[in-house]
Amino acid sequence: MHRSLRKDLFSLWAGTLFAGLFIGASLSAAQPSGDRAEPALNSLESYLTRALSANPQMDAFEQRYEAAMQRIPQAASLPDPMLQITHFVESVQTRTGPQENVIMLSQKLPWFGKLSSRKQAASSEAEALWYAYQNQQLMLARRVSLAFYEYGYTGEALRLTKENRDLLRKLEPIVEEKVRGGADLNALLRLKVEIGKIDDRLQSLQQKQVAQSAKLGELLALPGSDTLPLPEWDAPEQFIPDGPSLAAALRATNPELQMLERKVASAEARREIARLESFPDITLGLNYIQIGDPEVNPMTPDAGQDPWGFTVAVNLPIWFPKYNAAKAEALASKRAFESEYDNRLNALRAELTASLANLKDANRRLTLYGDELLGLAEQAVENSRSSYENGKTGILEMIDSERSLLDLQSLYWRAASDAWQQRVVVQTLANQPILGTFQVTQENE
């Protein structure tokens, strides 16, 4: 009886445990994992989103900006008040009684304008760091975009090289059949040499893909070392930007120039601080003296009463060479930032002009290869294949036609990659959305 009961209880416990494990496993499978799956990296927008959110350099610049923002209230605050307590080991006897303790409370008040100038300098420095953060966002987006299109070009080169190798390999049985029929063996040897050269080029491109993938992985802060999938992209449409409007946008919105403008403003505020340093600060104080019980003259009026007093103190700025040197230092710093601004403006204008010229050349090559030469090269390949199969031409002419088509296809995609890259450079210089839709920089809230 007891043995049967124990058996039934064990069966019930085992069934309950199994059911609990099954339900727990089902819930665990249904719930999302704590480690979120990485989004698919197949387009430039997905690359940029990943880089701007995960790259540790962006977080470092953001934290520097946050640190600079916390310096603003520090610069605008008064110095700490001073509390001083003096205890007389040997009391000083006065007519009203012995002095035991002296308590002094004082507050230093900077000259008018000093605090506001310091706050202005700190605010300008924080704004400069914000625009430095924006500039780093643009530089990261540019590097990712250039690497993306370079990686895409490598993918197209791999695809075209594989197709060319496969086509030549399909010719091997035809050439071997002709050799067995009495044709010159040299044709087969030349074909095998050409296939070997293409295989070598293919392996070099594969290693180049690995190296470029590693560089992109660094920019995207990817933890693994797996080779990234080749991106999805197409040849761009004709993009002819307006040079004068871009030059105006560059001067107005480029964050590097805005950063230098804020540095000039900060230097001007520090110049004002240096000027105000030659004016005295005011210190207001309150003194309180504790008097002990009078023993010498207890009947003296106000005997034993604790006196207090109000003090005003000013520092004496008499070391004029020091203040003059501070003014000269601030002025030189401001002029240095102004010169740096002019230099960067000239450099960025030159870069914009060069990028527009390169973009125009890439568009020209796209039109030349895509609309004219590629069609002719494809027709020449078809004609050479037909002529070789009919015995009208040799293998060298056909190989030359295949090589010429491969070169033109590679040049076409090289021009497409260059056009996209220069378009990105132009847009980042003027702080415009990449691809016309992806805004890289953030607004300062």
N, C-alpha and C positions, 0 to 999 in steps of 0.2 A: 504494500500500500504506500509506504513512504518512498520506496524506490521509484514507483510509478509517478508519484507527485513530483519528486525531484526531476524526473525526466521531462515531465510536462513543463515545469518551470524553466528548465534549461532551454527547451525548444522555443518557448515564448520569448526568453531573453535574447537568444540567437536571432530569431526573426526580427525582433525590434531593432537590434544592433545593425543587421543587414539593411533593413529599411532606412534607418537613419543615415548609414553610409551612402546608400544609393541616392537619397534625396540631397544629401550634402554635396555629393559629386555632381549631381545635376544642376544644383544652384551655382556651384563654382564654375561649371561650364557655361551657364547662361549669363553669369555676371561678366562685365568687361574686366580684362586683366589690368593689373596695376601699371604694367608697362605698356604704354600706348604704342600702337604700331606706327612706324614712321610713315608719313605721307609719301605717296608715289612721287619720285623725282623724275619727271619726264618733260617738263616745260621750263622755260626761263622763269616764269612767275613762281613756280614751285621752288626753284633753286633760290630765288631772291627771298622768298618768304622764310625758308629754312635758315639762310645765312643771317638775315637781319635779326632773327629771333634766337638763334643758338650760338652765334659767334661770340666767344668770350671777350674779344676786344671791344665789342659794342657795349657789353655790360660794364667793362672797365671805364669807358668814357662816360657812360651814364652815371656811374658812381662818383666820378670826379666832378661832374656837374652838380650832383646832389650835395657833395661836400662844399662846393663853392657857394651854393645857395644858403647853407648853414652859416657861412661866414658873414652874411649880410646883417642879421640881427646882432652879431657880435660887434661888428664895426660901428653900429648905430647906438650901442649901449654906453651908458656912463661908466666910468671906472668904479670899482667896488668902493663903498664907503669904508672909512678907517675907524676902528674902535681901539682906543688906547687906554689902558688902566695902569696907573702908577700907585704902588703901595709904599708908604714910607716905613722903612724898617725902624728908623728913629724919627719919630713924629716931629714936625716943625711946629713949635709953639707960637701961636698968634694970640692977639688980645681976646679973641672970641673962643679960643680953645685950640687943641692940637689938631693939625691936619693929618689924617690917616690915609685917605685914598683920593686920587684925582682920576676922574673918568672923562675922557675926551672922545667925542664923535665928530668926524669931519667928512665932507663930501667934496671931491674935486669936480669943478664944472669947466669943461673946455671952452675956449673962446668961441664966440658966435660963428657958426659956419663950419667948425671943425668936424662935428659929428655928421652933419649932412654930406660934407665932402667925402668923408671916409665911407659912408654908406653908398654914395654914388660910385666911388671907386670899386667897392666890393660888388655892387650890382653890375657894373660894366664888365668886371672880370668874370662873373657868373654867366652873363650873356655871351661873352666871348667863348667860354667853355661849351655853352649850348651850341653855338654855331660850329665849334670844333667837332662836337659830337655829330652834328648834321653832316659836316664835311667827311667824317669818317664813314658815315652811312653811305654817302655817295661814292666814296672811293671803294668801299667794300662791294657795293652794287656794281660798280664798273668792273672791278676785277673778276667778280663772279660772272658777269655777262660776257666779258671778253673770253674768259676761260670756257664758258658754256658754248659759245659759237666756234671756238677753236676745237673743242671736243666734238662738236657736231660735224665740223669739216673733216676731222679724222675719221668719224664714222662713215661719212660719204666716201672718203678715199678708200676705206676698207671694203665697202660694198662694191664700188666700181672695180677695184683690183680683183676681188673674188670673182666678179662676173667675167672680167677679161680672162682670168686664168681658166675658168670653167669653159669658156668658149674655145680657147686654144687647146684645152685638153680634149674637147670633142673633135678637134681636127686631127688628133693623133691617129685614130684608126684609119681615117681617110688617107693620110700621108703614108702610113705604114703599108696600106693596101697598094698604093702607087709604087712604093719602093719594091714590094714583092713582085709587082708587075714589070719591073725593070727601070723605074724612075731613079733619078739621082738620089743617093743616100744623104747627100749634104742637106737636102731640104728637111729631112727628118731631124738631123742633128741641129740645124738652126732653130727648128721649132722647139726641141727639148731645151736648148740654151735659153730661149726666150721664156719658156715656162719656168725654168729655174730662176731667172732674174725676177720674174713676177712673184714667185714664192718668197724670194729674199726680201723684196719690197713689202710683201704682205706681213712677214714676220716683224720687220722694222715698225710697221704701222701698228701692229698688235702691242709691241713694247711701248710705243708712244702712247697708245691708249691707256696702258697701265699707269704710266707716269702722269698723264694729264688727269686721270681719275684720282690719283693720290693727291694732287694739288687741289682739285675741287673738293675732295673730302676734307682737307684741312680748312678751306674757306667755309665749308658748310658745318664744320665741327661734328663730323660723323665719327662715331666711335669705332666702327669696324674698318677692315682693310680690304673689303671686297671691291671688285671693280664695278663702278657705277654703270648702269645701263646707258646705252647711247641715247642722246636726247632726240626728241621729236621737233623738227623745225623745217621750214620751207624757205625758199629764196624770197627775199623781200620784194614788195612792189616799189616802184620808183618813189623815192622820198627826196624832195627838193626843198630844203628849209630856206627860210628867209634870213639871210645873213645879218642885215642891220637890226632886225628885231631880236635875233639871238644875242647879238652883241649888247643890246640894251638890257635884255633879260639877265645876261651874265653879270653885268655891273650891278644890277638891282637885287638879284636873288642868289648869286653864288655865295654859299655859306663861308667859304674861306675869306672872301673879301669882307663879308659882314663881320666875321670874327676879328679881322684886323681893324675895322672901323670901331668896334667895341674896345679894342686895346688902345686905340688912340683916345677914346673917351675916358678910359680908365687912367691913362697917363695925364690927361688934362685935369682930371679930378685930383690926382696925386700932386700935380703942380700947384693946384690951389691949396692943398694941404700943406705943402712946403712953404707957401707964402704965409699961411696963417700960423705956422709954427713960431714966427717971430712976434706973435701977440701973446700976452700973458694969459695963463689960466687962473681961474679964481677958485679958492678953497674956502668953503664955509664950515665953521665948526661950532660945537657946543661943548662947554666945559662945566663939569660938576665936581665940587670938592666936598668930600665927607669930613666933617669936623667931629672930633670926639668930645666927651664930657669935659667942660672947663674945670680945671682944678686951681689955677692961679687966681683968676679974677671971675669967680662965678656970677657976680652981680653986674658984670659989664653988659650994657645993652646988646642984644643979638647974640649973647653968648650961647654957644652950642648950635647955632643955626648954620645949615649947609649953604654956602654961596654957589652961584652958577654964573656963567658968563658966555657971551657970544663973540666969536672971532672971525675975522676975514683975513685971508692971506692970498698973496699973488706971487707967482714965480717971476723972476727977473730975466727975460731973454736978452742977455747982453753979449752972447758969443756969436756975433754977426757973421764971421767967416763960415761957421757951421751952417747957418740958415741960408746964406748965399750959395753954398755948395749944394745944399739940398734942392734949392730952386734950379740951379744949373743942371743937376742930375735929372730932375723931373722933365725939364725942357728938352734935354738931349734924348731922353727915353721917348718922349712924344714925337720928336722929329724922326727918330729911328723907325717907329711904327708907321709914320706917314710915308717914309721912303720905302719901307717894306710893302706897304699897300700899293704904291705906284709900281713897284717892281713886279708884284704878283699880278696886278691888273694887266700890265704889258705882256707878261708870260702867258696868262690865260687867254688874252686876245689872240696872241700868236698861235696858241694851241688850238683855239677855235677855228682860226683861218686855215691852219694845216689840216684839221679834221674835216672841214667842209670841202677842201680840195681833194682829200683822199676819198671822201664819200662820193664826190662827183666822178672821180676816176673809177671807183668800184661800180657805180651805176652804168658808166660807159662800157665797162668790160662785160657786165651782165647783159646789156643789150647786144653787144657784139657777138658774144658766145651763144647766148640763148636764142636770139632771133636770126642769126646768120650762119655762123661757122659750124655749130653742132649739127644742124640739118645736113649741111654739105658733107661733113665728116661721116655721118651715119650712112648717107647714100654711097659714099666712096667705099666704105667697108662692105656694104652689100654687093657692090659691083666687083670688088676684088675677090670676095668669096666665090661669087658665081664664076668669075673668070678663072680662078684657080681650079675649081671643080671641073671646069670644061677644058682645062689644060691650056688656056690662053696666056696666063701669067704664072710667075713663080711664087714660091712661098714667101720670099722676101718682101714682095709688093704687098701681100696680104698682111704680113706681120707689121709692116710700116703703117698700113691703114689702121690696124687695130691699135697700135701704139699711139698714133695721132689722135684717134677718137678718145682713147683713155686720157691723154694729156689735155685735150680740150674739155672733156667732162670734169676733170680735176680743176682746171682753170676756172670753169664756170662756178663750181662750188666754192673755190677760193675767193672769187669775186663776191659771191653771196655772203660768205662769212665776213669778208672785209666790209661790205656794205652795212651789215647788221652791227658790226663792232663800231664803226665810225658813227653810226646813228646813235648808239648808246653813249659814245663819248660826247657827242654834241648835246644830247639831252642831259647828261650829268653835269656838264659845264654850266648850263643855263638852269640847273635844278628843275628840269621838267620831268613829267612822268615818263618812265621807261616804257617803250612800246605804246606810248600814248595813254596808258591806263594805270600803270603801277607807280604810285607815288612813293618815293623812297623815304624822304625826310618827313619828320613829324612836326606838328605845330607845338610851340612852347606854351604849355598851359599855365 
